[in-house]
Amino acid sequence: MNQTEGIDRALEHFRELLEQQLKRVEQMKSGEGWADYSQLKPIVVGVVGGDGIGPYITREAVRVLKYLLQEEIAAGKIQLRDIPGLTIEERAAANKALPEDALAALKECHVILKGPLTTPKKGDPWPNLESANVSMRRELDLFANVRPVKVPEQGIDWIFYRENTEGEYVLGSKGFNVTDDLAVDFKVITSQGAERIVRLAFEYARKNGIKRVSAVTKANVIKTTDGKFLETARRVAKEYPEIQFDDWFVDIMAAKLVDEKRRKDFKVIVLPNLYGDILTDEAAEFQGGVGTAGSANIGKRYAMFEAIHGSAPRMVQEGRASYADPASMMRAAVMLLRHIGLVEQAKRFEMALDICGQFEKRFVITGRASGATGTQFADYVMETLKDPNLEGRWKSFQS
């Protein structure tokens, strides 16, 4: 391919991408109201087991959910529904990141609890499919990825609001080889996409009495897209005068999160997609690693809750899947309960997880036979939930 042909093909490819993104902007402008879970009966919770260790850790989280919600399920207020068609084998057979039948089944649910899904990479025995996670977030317009990290003994109480449908990831599979020597990828930030994630972060801060919101970009170098995100954040911040707003470059924020003197100051952190992915994995290490962290993917109509780690195929290959830590999926389930208004159940579940995973640690998961199995940990959590003095037991560890 000569340079002229490569440029012509690249221009046509870029035109198609721009048309798609402008169409998405118009959809965002049209607006949509937020789901009212108090008016839904039943609230349908879709369950996606996932790949690799996904089915193992999801099974344990669902087992605890069923125990915790036995009255709501019996009364028809909550329905748990398995969603088929999303394993890597099924996606590869359909040659689609998100097969139509699976997407239709997801859209029949109100909220989704999702185990990790494998994204094919070069050298894998699968087609070069787009990430199913990215596709799902886009198709369901799950624009806000919300990841809390709490380590009370270190004074860490962070919540990250990561934009979920833009940045480098929205067109991550749409890059282009202009010639054999030149490859180009794309980054997208829209005014509408930036505003809704920033506003959601400020609204959370206001509702929870938090007095600081920090935005993270690399606007000193990535001047156009990151510049738009930062400009939007500054504009929205003016509508919340009671909340202090500051902004940080992503490399400096990565350093400050490990700075014992400064990291306690951060509360709500809002940031574009790629930076959010990286920094939340770093932050999770303080809590015990990505295996302990859950996250929420919030849209106006749908919401999805998941672990932040991958499918860990090596653990399955080595016969260690039963030793995978289900705490990440359980933390995700806590966020799901809180999102649909079951606040008391969420509170009890979270206290039980804190006791079992951070304080007492009667069963410690190592990912190997030297530690507990996921089933043993789930049994421990359910046993703790039965304790009538659960809250007092939890408070005893707070001093």
C-alpha atoms as one frame of an Amber mdcrd trajectory, in Angstrom:
protein
   0.000   0.000   0.000   1.416   3.392  -0.953   1.060   6.499   1.188  -1.673
   8.109  -0.907  -3.868   5.002  -0.773  -3.268   4.683   2.962  -4.228   8.300
   3.620  -7.380   8.026   1.480  -8.505   4.882   3.326  -7.676   6.468   6.682
  -9.708   9.573   5.858 -12.746   7.497   4.930 -12.359   5.435   8.098 -12.054
   8.614  10.192 -15.156  10.094   8.571 -17.202   7.052   9.583 -15.938   7.280
  13.162 -16.784  10.990  13.371 -20.303  10.381  12.063 -20.846   7.668  14.689
 -19.622   9.890  17.498 -21.707  12.875  16.401 -24.744  10.585  16.371 -23.888
   9.578  19.952 -23.680  13.250  20.941 -27.196  13.828  19.616 -28.456  10.833
  21.604 -26.949  12.274  24.773 -28.537  15.640  24.058 -31.976  14.029  23.785
 -31.811  13.045  27.450 -33.470  10.256  29.450 -34.910  10.092  32.956 -33.374
   8.037  35.759 -34.872   4.645  36.646 -37.065   4.645  39.777 -36.459   1.281
  41.449 -39.130   1.921  44.061 -41.729   1.563  41.292 -40.415  -1.751  39.949
 -41.696  -5.172  41.008 -39.820  -7.322  40.635 -36.435  -5.671  40.262 -34.727
  -8.041  37.831 -31.075  -8.684  38.656 -29.252 -10.266  35.722 -26.300 -12.502
  36.624 -23.402 -12.993  34.199 -20.958 -15.608  35.455 -18.143 -14.585  33.126
 -14.980 -16.433  32.098 -12.074 -18.030  33.924 -12.548 -17.582  37.670 -15.721
 -15.555  36.991 -18.243 -18.386  37.492 -16.533 -19.421  40.732 -16.522 -16.019
  42.417 -19.915 -15.014  41.009 -21.484 -18.210  42.348 -20.299 -17.397  45.879
 -21.493 -13.791  45.703 -24.915 -14.919  44.458 -25.099 -17.523  47.236 -24.668
 -14.788  49.850 -27.126 -12.522  48.020 -29.771 -15.247  48.018 -29.279 -15.730
  51.748 -29.405 -11.996  52.444 -32.443 -11.383  50.187 -34.452 -14.508  50.903
 -37.464 -12.497  52.096 -37.406 -10.112  49.109 -37.050 -12.995  46.674 -39.891
 -14.951  48.318 -42.119 -11.850  48.183 -41.419 -11.329  44.477 -39.634  -8.027
  45.020 -36.310  -9.280  43.648 -35.697 -11.770  40.845 -32.250 -13.169  40.058
 -31.882 -14.220  36.425 -28.926 -15.965  34.787 -27.892 -14.395  31.462 -26.391
 -16.881  28.967 -24.375 -16.284  25.820 -21.465 -14.217  27.129 -18.629 -16.675
  27.694 -15.601 -16.149  25.454 -16.465 -19.377  23.621 -20.002 -18.156  22.895
 -18.822 -14.701  21.849 -16.157 -16.205  19.598 -18.715 -18.539  17.965 -20.975
 -15.544  17.258 -17.921 -13.465  16.241 -19.359 -10.582  18.255 -18.293  -8.886
  21.458 -21.936  -8.751  22.525 -24.209 -11.238  20.701 -27.732  -9.967  19.952
 -29.511 -12.557  22.110 -27.309 -11.793  25.093 -27.798  -8.035  24.658 -31.574
  -8.511  24.439 -31.511 -10.573  27.651 -29.450  -7.894  29.418 -31.936  -5.217
  28.369 -34.742  -7.171  30.046 -32.971  -6.688  33.389 -32.806  -3.579  35.543
 -29.405  -4.173  37.117 -26.644  -6.663  36.332 -24.074  -8.473  38.485 -21.251
  -9.441  36.130 -18.214 -11.652  36.568 -15.008 -10.851  34.645 -15.099 -11.475
  30.890 -12.037 -12.354  28.835 -10.960  -9.786  26.244  -8.950 -11.447  23.447
  -5.417 -10.195  22.921  -2.862 -10.894  20.239  -1.779 -14.525  20.377  -5.007
 -15.797  21.956  -6.961 -18.544  20.152  -9.939 -16.212  19.759 -11.052 -13.684
  17.123  -9.840 -10.127  17.750 -13.129  -9.095  19.334 -13.770  -5.781  21.040
 -13.933  -5.928  24.824 -17.380  -7.167  25.855 -17.128  -4.848  28.873 -16.608
  -1.805  26.642 -19.381  -2.927  24.305 -21.805  -3.499  27.181 -21.087  -0.109
  28.703 -21.653   1.563  25.364 -24.834  -0.367  24.417 -26.419   0.189  27.837
 -24.972   3.722  28.121 -23.323   2.968  31.453 -21.408   6.202  31.488 -20.185
   6.265  35.092 -17.774   3.723  36.531 -17.840   4.193  40.304 -15.107   2.563
  42.403 -14.841   3.091  46.170 -11.682   2.280  48.121 -11.715   2.267  51.934
  -8.870   1.470  54.321  -9.983   2.945  57.672  -6.729   2.323  59.522  -4.866
   4.385  56.895  -7.467   7.125  56.700  -8.272   6.231  53.093 -11.861   6.830
  52.004 -11.856   7.468  48.249 -14.521   7.176  45.609 -13.538   7.403  41.955
 -15.915   8.549  39.220 -14.398   7.270  35.989 -16.010   8.225  32.670 -16.942
   4.919  31.080 -17.959   5.474  27.442 -15.366   7.849  25.991 -11.615   8.430
  26.106  -9.245   5.979  24.458 -11.477   2.955  25.088 -14.581   3.956  23.126
 -12.658   3.521  19.863 -10.043   1.140  21.204 -10.642  -1.411  18.464 -11.093
   1.206  15.719  -7.493   2.270  15.255  -5.979   2.240  11.808  -2.744   1.186
  10.113  -2.269   4.012   7.610   0.804   2.279   6.169   2.961  -0.602   7.346
   4.957   1.956   9.355   2.216   4.205  10.785  -0.557   3.180  13.188  -3.069
   5.645  14.623  -5.552   5.303  17.501  -8.212   7.764  18.621  -9.363   9.499
  21.793 -12.835  11.003  22.150 -14.137  13.478  24.752 -17.498  15.190  24.354
 -18.888  18.134  26.293 -21.982  16.085  27.171 -20.014  13.022  28.276 -17.635
  15.032  30.430 -20.400  17.081  32.018 -22.564  14.171  33.104 -19.721  12.308
  34.845 -18.439  15.471  36.547 -21.921  16.451  37.656 -22.574  12.958  39.053
 -19.379  13.230  41.122 -20.363  16.635  42.503 -23.910  15.459  43.252 -22.517
  12.510  45.212 -20.252  14.859  47.156 -23.116  17.238  47.930 -25.504  14.462
  49.041 -22.881  12.908  51.294 -21.516  16.112  52.828 -18.119  15.744  51.147
 -16.296  19.028  50.682 -13.705  18.185  48.032 -13.790  16.961  44.422 -10.579
  16.466  42.440 -10.367  16.143  38.656  -7.526  14.228  36.995  -6.290  14.813
  33.424  -3.109  15.280  31.419  -4.361  18.533  29.948  -0.898  20.048  29.860
   0.029  17.588  27.084  -3.260  16.184  25.729  -4.574  19.674  25.251  -7.735
  19.216  23.177  -9.563  16.229  24.662  -8.225  16.415  28.205  -8.500  20.170
  27.936 -12.223  19.841  27.228 -12.684  17.518  30.212 -10.880  19.934  32.550
 -12.670  22.992  31.160 -16.018  21.235  31.703 -15.086  20.250  35.259 -14.158
  23.829  36.126 -17.441  25.109  34.698 -19.584  22.568  36.598 -17.620  23.177
  39.820 -18.867  26.780  39.877 -22.393  25.433  40.478 -21.244  23.805  43.735
 -19.600  26.678  45.639 -19.659  24.813  48.962 -17.348  22.137  47.515 -13.628
  22.730  47.013 -12.486  21.828  43.496  -8.928  21.118  42.430  -7.292  19.433
  39.456  -4.257  17.190  39.114  -2.220  15.661  36.316  -2.526  11.889  36.241
   1.152  11.186  36.863   1.224  13.437  39.935  -2.015  11.936  41.261  -0.516
   8.453  40.905   2.328   9.622  43.133   0.100  11.397  45.665  -2.023   8.294
  46.230   1.038   6.637  47.767   2.025   9.756  49.718   1.005   9.010  53.308
   0.753  12.704  54.159  -1.367  13.771  51.179  -3.517  10.783  50.246  -5.888
  11.252  53.187  -6.961  14.590  51.727  -8.571  13.110  48.612 -12.249  12.179
  48.728 -14.088  12.237  45.384 -11.941  11.884  42.267 -13.381  12.307  38.764
 -11.406  11.413  35.673 -11.530  10.206  32.051 -11.670   6.540  31.116  -8.061
   5.363  30.756  -6.711   7.314  33.723  -9.574   6.011  35.844  -8.826   2.434
  34.882  -5.173   2.757  35.888  -5.539   4.790  39.084  -8.365   2.686  40.504
  -6.272  -0.463  40.112  -3.455   1.326  41.948  -5.877   2.473  44.657  -7.290
  -1.023  45.115  -3.861  -2.257  46.188  -4.239  -0.349  49.461  -7.425  -2.314
  50.138  -5.794  -5.673  49.497  -5.525  -5.777  45.705  -7.881  -5.756  42.745
  -9.287  -9.078  43.950 -10.986  -7.250  46.825 -12.519  -4.368  44.872 -15.876
  -4.055  43.185 -17.171  -1.349  40.910 -20.440   0.087  39.641 -21.259   1.057
  36.068 -24.134   3.498  36.220 -26.467   4.733  33.516 -29.843   6.378  33.730
 -31.777   3.243  32.745 -29.410   0.365  33.506 -26.640  -0.322  35.992 -23.996
  -3.042  36.076 -21.848  -4.122  39.019 -18.625  -6.094  38.625 -15.204  -7.005
  39.949 -12.443  -4.715  38.695 -10.028  -7.539  37.882  -9.825  -9.889  34.918
 -10.774 -13.533  34.424  -7.402 -14.965  35.604  -7.306 -17.901  33.149  -4.000
 -19.070  34.604  -5.689 -19.856  37.918  -8.142 -22.108  36.077  -5.374 -23.756
  34.050  -3.457 -24.487  37.247  -6.518 -25.878  39.014  -6.721 -23.010  41.529
 -10.065 -21.463  40.548 -11.796 -22.640  43.730  -9.256 -20.558  45.690 -10.141
 -17.313  43.877 -11.224 -14.470  46.160 -14.970 -13.695  45.784 -14.683 -10.478
  47.827 -14.565  -8.360  44.669 -17.914  -9.704  43.470 -19.363  -9.402  46.955
 -18.273  -5.760  47.157 -19.930  -5.248  43.783 -23.103  -6.849  45.156 -23.037
  -4.399  48.088 -22.999  -1.519  45.625 -25.858  -3.130  43.680 -28.005  -3.388
  46.801 -27.342   0.218  47.721 -28.140   1.369  44.169 -31.589  -0.265  44.143
 -32.481   1.132  47.551 -31.833  -1.871  49.822 -29.621   0.225  52.045 -29.918
  -1.799  55.267 -29.046  -5.058  53.513 -26.095  -3.347  51.811 -24.886  -1.989
  55.148 -24.987  -5.411  56.811 -23.254  -7.094  53.865 -20.492  -4.476  53.848
 -19.927  -4.763  57.606 -19.687  -8.549  57.288 -17.130  -8.201  54.491 -15.075
  -5.745  56.543 -15.069  -8.110  59.526 -14.216 -11.203  57.490 -11.793  -9.651
  55.005 -10.049  -6.821  56.869 -10.415  -7.317  60.627 -10.842 -10.854  61.947
  -9.514 -12.698  58.891 -10.364 -16.161  60.201 -10.200 -17.431  56.631  -7.510
 -15.826  54.487  -7.586 -16.296  50.731  -4.198 -16.557  49.038  -5.327 -17.825
  45.633  -3.668 -21.158  46.408  -4.209 -24.260  48.507  -2.295 -22.521  51.320
  -5.385 -20.372  51.893  -9.154 -20.677  52.117 -11.471 -21.473  49.227 -14.049
 -19.024  47.966 -16.761 -21.280  49.363 -15.202 -21.215  52.840 -15.021 -17.415
  52.717 -18.664 -17.143  51.582 -19.725 -19.460  54.429 -17.771 -17.239  56.838
 -19.558 -14.137  55.528 -22.985 -15.772  55.872 -22.172 -16.963  59.385 -21.171
 -13.391  60.255 -24.395 -12.013  58.770 -26.366 -14.234  61.162 -24.757 -12.559
  64.176 -27.420 -10.399  65.917 -24.581  -8.214  67.213 -23.080  -7.678  63.768
 -22.937  -3.888  64.012 -21.446  -3.942  67.506 -18.854  -6.444  66.354 -17.976
  -4.189  63.406 -17.760  -1.068  65.591 -15.371  -2.817  67.949 -12.755  -2.741
  65.193 -13.185   0.969  64.399 -11.394   2.407  67.442
